[in-house]
């Protein structure tokens, strides 16, 4: 969605509300499509004392298997976006200033990049997820498995027999 901001830039104390959803279900992240529900964007672009600012909140659900146990896990995230908008700037670039040279803002592109940067590197079903057993593959969150806790290296089994005697 492209927003025309000419009216906001020209008129001091004006505001333009933003409220819509963006479908990012086709975004592939590490071989999965974790954004099954639409991303919700709400906020406004306002001009106060000739300073045009974008204030928005981006909410989305990350639906993917747990990185430790593989169980389905859904997490909700909310991003706050505060950017000053300018048709051009002189001097140094700033991360807080977003250039809109033709006074049109492609909000879809902005939301897409903000969401992609904020996606979690490690996704867990719960903070204390125990994962799966490396030998039998049982989910350790559901209880202990029957595998021995310590397995003796077969090359050192003769030494273990000496300790047992």
LOGU-407422 format. One record per residue (C-alpha): residue number from 1; chain; y, x, z. Coordinates in steps of 0.2 Angstrom, whole numbers, plus 5000, padded with zeros to 4 digits. Layout:
% LOGU-407422
<site pos="NUM" unit="A" yy="Y" xx="X" zz="Z"/>
...
***
This chain:
% LOGU-407422
<site pos="1" unit="A" yy="5000" xx="5000" zz="5000"/>
<site pos="2" unit="A" yy="5017" xx="5007" zz="4995"/>
<site pos="3" unit="A" yy="5032" xx="5002" zz="5005"/>
<site pos="4" unit="A" yy="5049" xx="5002" zz="4997"/>
<site pos="5" unit="A" yy="5061" xx="5009" zz="5011"/>
<site pos="6" unit="A" yy="5078" xx="5008" zz="5001"/>
<site pos="7" unit="A" yy="5084" xx="4993" zz="5012"/>
<site pos="8" unit="A" yy="5079" xx="5003" zz="5028"/>
<site pos="9" unit="A" yy="5088" xx="5019" zz="5023"/>
<site pos="10" unit="A" yy="5104" xx="5010" zz="5017"/>
<site pos="11" unit="A" yy="5106" xx="4998" zz="5031"/>
<site pos="12" unit="A" yy="5108" xx="5005" zz="5049"/>
<site pos="13" unit="A" yy="5099" xx="4996" zz="5063"/>
<site pos="14" unit="A" yy="5087" xx="4988" zz="5051"/>
<site pos="15" unit="A" yy="5068" xx="4987" zz="5053"/>
<site pos="16" unit="A" yy="5053" xx="4984" zz="5043"/>
<site pos="17" unit="A" yy="5037" xx="4978" zz="5052"/>
<site pos="18" unit="A" yy="5020" xx="4985" zz="5046"/>
<site pos="19" unit="A" yy="5004" xx="4975" zz="5050"/>
<site pos="20" unit="A" yy="4989" xx="4977" zz="5039"/>
<site pos="21" unit="A" yy="4971" xx="4983" zz="5037"/>
<site pos="22" unit="A" yy="4964" xx="4997" zz="5026"/>
<site pos="23" unit="A" yy="4946" xx="4998" zz="5020"/>
<site pos="24" unit="A" yy="4939" xx="5015" zz="5022"/>
<site pos="25" unit="A" yy="4921" xx="5011" zz="5021"/>
<site pos="26" unit="A" yy="4918" xx="5021" zz="5006"/>
<site pos="27" unit="A" yy="4924" xx="5037" zz="5014"/>
<site pos="28" unit="A" yy="4909" xx="5050" zz="5015"/>
<site pos="29" unit="A" yy="4910" xx="5061" zz="5031"/>
<site pos="30" unit="A" yy="4896" xx="5073" zz="5033"/>
<site pos="31" unit="A" yy="4884" xx="5063" zz="5023"/>
<site pos="32" unit="A" yy="4887" xx="5046" zz="5032"/>
<site pos="33" unit="A" yy="4900" xx="5032" zz="5030"/>
<site pos="34" unit="A" yy="4906" xx="5030" zz="5048"/>
<site pos="35" unit="A" yy="4921" xx="5018" zz="5045"/>
<site pos="36" unit="A" yy="4912" xx="5002" zz="5042"/>
<site pos="37" unit="A" yy="4926" xx="4991" zz="5049"/>
<site pos="38" unit="A" yy="4943" xx="4991" zz="5042"/>
<site pos="39" unit="A" yy="4956" xx="5002" zz="5049"/>
<site pos="40" unit="A" yy="4970" xx="4993" zz="5058"/>
<site pos="41" unit="A" yy="4988" xx="4998" zz="5056"/>
<site pos="42" unit="A" yy="5003" xx="4991" zz="5066"/>
<site pos="43" unit="A" yy="5020" xx="4997" zz="5068"/>
<site pos="44" unit="A" yy="5037" xx="4998" zz="5060"/>
<site pos="45" unit="A" yy="5050" xx="5008" zz="5050"/>
<site pos="46" unit="A" yy="5067" xx="5007" zz="5058"/>
<site pos="47" unit="A" yy="5084" xx="5015" zz="5055"/>
<site pos="48" unit="A" yy="5094" xx="5019" zz="5071"/>
<site pos="49" unit="A" yy="5110" xx="5029" zz="5070"/>
<site pos="50" unit="A" yy="5105" xx="5034" zz="5052"/>
<site pos="51" unit="A" yy="5088" xx="5041" zz="5058"/>
<site pos="52" unit="A" yy="5074" xx="5033" zz="5049"/>
<site pos="53" unit="A" yy="5057" xx="5033" zz="5059"/>
<site pos="54" unit="A" yy="5040" xx="5027" zz="5057"/>
<site pos="55" unit="A" yy="5031" xx="5022" zz="5073"/>
<site pos="56" unit="A" yy="5014" xx="5015" zz="5071"/>
<site pos="57" unit="A" yy="4997" xx="5013" zz="5079"/>
<site pos="58" unit="A" yy="4981" xx="5016" zz="5069"/>
<site pos="59" unit="A" yy="4965" xx="5009" zz="5077"/>
<site pos="60" unit="A" yy="4947" xx="5012" zz="5070"/>
<site pos="61" unit="A" yy="4929" xx="5012" zz="5075"/>
<site pos="62" unit="A" yy="4918" xx="5027" zz="5071"/>
<site pos="63" unit="A" yy="4900" xx="5020" zz="5069"/>
<site pos="64" unit="A" yy="4887" xx="5034" zz="5067"/>
<site pos="65" unit="A" yy="4871" xx="5041" zz="5074"/>
<site pos="66" unit="A" yy="4873" xx="5051" zz="5090"/>
<site pos="67" unit="A" yy="4873" xx="5070" zz="5086"/>
<site pos="68" unit="A" yy="4860" xx="5074" zz="5101"/>
<site pos="69" unit="A" yy="4848" xx="5059" zz="5101"/>
<site pos="70" unit="A" yy="4851" xx="5050" zz="5084"/>
<site pos="71" unit="A" yy="4853" xx="5033" zz="5092"/>
<site pos="72" unit="A" yy="4867" xx="5022" zz="5085"/>
<site pos="73" unit="A" yy="4884" xx="5024" zz="5093"/>
<site pos="74" unit="A" yy="4900" xx="5016" zz="5090"/>
<site pos="75" unit="A" yy="4917" xx="5023" zz="5097"/>
<site pos="76" unit="A" yy="4934" xx="5016" zz="5096"/>
<site pos="77" unit="A" yy="4949" xx="5027" zz="5093"/>
<site pos="78" unit="A" yy="4968" xx="5024" zz="5093"/>
<site pos="79" unit="A" yy="4981" xx="5036" zz="5085"/>
<site pos="80" unit="A" yy="4999" xx="5035" zz="5088"/>
<site pos="81" unit="A" yy="5010" xx="5040" zz="5073"/>
<site pos="82" unit="A" yy="5028" xx="5045" zz="5076"/>
<site pos="83" unit="A" yy="5037" xx="5052" zz="5061"/>
<site pos="84" unit="A" yy="5055" xx="5054" zz="5055"/>
<site pos="85" unit="A" yy="5057" xx="5050" zz="5037"/>
<site pos="86" unit="A" yy="5069" xx="5058" zz="5025"/>
<site pos="87" unit="A" yy="5072" xx="5058" zz="5006"/>
<site pos="88" unit="A" yy="5075" xx="5077" zz="5007"/>
<site pos="89" unit="A" yy="5077" xx="5091" zz="5019"/>
<site pos="90" unit="A" yy="5086" xx="5107" zz="5018"/>
<site pos="91" unit="A" yy="5080" xx="5123" zz="5026"/>
<site pos="92" unit="A" yy="5063" xx="5123" zz="5035"/>
<site pos="93" unit="A" yy="5049" xx="5111" zz="5034"/>
<site pos="94" unit="A" yy="5044" xx="5101" zz="5049"/>
<site pos="95" unit="A" yy="5028" xx="5093" zz="5054"/>
<site pos="96" unit="A" yy="5037" xx="5078" zz="5062"/>
<site pos="97" unit="A" yy="5048" xx="5075" zz="5046"/>
<site pos="98" unit="A" yy="5039" xx="5065" zz="5032"/>
<site pos="99" unit="A" yy="5047" xx="5067" zz="5015"/>
<site pos="100" unit="A" yy="5049" xx="5051" zz="5004"/>
<site pos="101" unit="A" yy="5059" xx="5057" zz="4989"/>
<site pos="102" unit="A" yy="5060" xx="5041" zz="4980"/>
<site pos="103" unit="A" yy="5061" xx="5031" zz="4996"/>
<site pos="104" unit="A" yy="5044" xx="5024" zz="4994"/>
<site pos="105" unit="A" yy="5030" xx="5027" zz="5007"/>
<site pos="106" unit="A" yy="5012" xx="5027" zz="5002"/>
<site pos="107" unit="A" yy="5005" xx="5021" zz="5019"/>
<site pos="108" unit="A" yy="4987" xx="5021" zz="5013"/>
<site pos="109" unit="A" yy="4988" xx="5040" zz="5009"/>
<site pos="110" unit="A" yy="4996" xx="5043" zz="5026"/>
<site pos="111" unit="A" yy="4983" xx="5033" zz="5036"/>
<site pos="112" unit="A" yy="4969" xx="5041" zz="5026"/>
<site pos="113" unit="A" yy="4974" xx="5058" zz="5030"/>
<site pos="114" unit="A" yy="4978" xx="5055" zz="5049"/>
<site pos="115" unit="A" yy="4961" xx="5046" zz="5051"/>
<site pos="116" unit="A" yy="4951" xx="5060" zz="5042"/>
<site pos="117" unit="A" yy="4960" xx="5074" zz="5053"/>
<site pos="118" unit="A" yy="4956" xx="5064" zz="5069"/>
<site pos="119" unit="A" yy="4937" xx="5060" zz="5066"/>
<site pos="120" unit="A" yy="4927" xx="5068" zz="5080"/>
<site pos="121" unit="A" yy="4918" xx="5084" zz="5076"/>
<site pos="122" unit="A" yy="4904" xx="5079" zz="5089"/>
<site pos="123" unit="A" yy="4899" xx="5061" zz="5091"/>
<site pos="124" unit="A" yy="4889" xx="5056" zz="5106"/>
<site pos="125" unit="A" yy="4882" xx="5040" zz="5112"/>
<site pos="126" unit="A" yy="4887" xx="5044" zz="5130"/>
<site pos="127" unit="A" yy="4895" xx="5059" zz="5138"/>
<site pos="128" unit="A" yy="4879" xx="5064" zz="5147"/>
<site pos="129" unit="A" yy="4867" xx="5062" zz="5132"/>
<site pos="130" unit="A" yy="4851" xx="5072" zz="5135"/>
<site pos="131" unit="A" yy="4846" xx="5072" zz="5117"/>
<site pos="132" unit="A" yy="4828" xx="5073" zz="5111"/>
<site pos="133" unit="A" yy="4813" xx="5084" zz="5116"/>
<site pos="134" unit="A" yy="4812" xx="5099" zz="5104"/>
<site pos="135" unit="A" yy="4792" xx="5097" zz="5104"/>
<site pos="136" unit="A" yy="4788" xx="5079" zz="5104"/>
<site pos="137" unit="A" yy="4804" xx="5071" zz="5098"/>
<site pos="138" unit="A" yy="4806" xx="5058" zz="5113"/>
<site pos="139" unit="A" yy="4823" xx="5052" zz="5117"/>
<site pos="140" unit="A" yy="4826" xx="5060" zz="5134"/>
<site pos="141" unit="A" yy="4839" xx="5047" zz="5139"/>
<site pos="142" unit="A" yy="4824" xx="5034" zz="5140"/>
<site pos="143" unit="A" yy="4814" xx="5045" zz="5152"/>
<site pos="144" unit="A" yy="4805" xx="5062" zz="5153"/>
<site pos="145" unit="A" yy="4792" xx="5066" zz="5141"/>
<site pos="146" unit="A" yy="4774" xx="5073" zz="5145"/>
<site pos="147" unit="A" yy="4778" xx="5090" zz="5137"/>
<site pos="148" unit="A" yy="4777" xx="5105" zz="5149"/>
<site pos="149" unit="A" yy="4794" xx="5111" zz="5155"/>
<site pos="150" unit="A" yy="4790" xx="5129" zz="5153"/>
<site pos="151" unit="A" yy="4779" xx="5135" zz="5139"/>
<site pos="152" unit="A" yy="4772" xx="5153" zz="5140"/>
<site pos="153" unit="A" yy="4773" xx="5164" zz="5125"/>
<site pos="154" unit="A" yy="4756" xx="5166" zz="5118"/>
<site pos="155" unit="A" yy="4759" xx="5185" zz="5117"/>
<site pos="156" unit="A" yy="4761" xx="5186" zz="5136"/>
<site pos="157" unit="A" yy="4748" xx="5174" zz="5141"/>
<site pos="158" unit="A" yy="4737" xx="5188" zz="5148"/>
<site pos="159" unit="A" yy="4751" xx="5193" zz="5160"/>
<site pos="160" unit="A" yy="4752" xx="5175" zz="5166"/>
<site pos="161" unit="A" yy="4733" xx="5175" zz="5169"/>
<site pos="162" unit="A" yy="4736" xx="5190" zz="5181"/>
<site pos="163" unit="A" yy="4750" xx="5181" zz="5190"/>
<site pos="164" unit="A" yy="4739" xx="5165" zz="5193"/>
<site pos="165" unit="A" yy="4725" xx="5176" zz="5201"/>
***
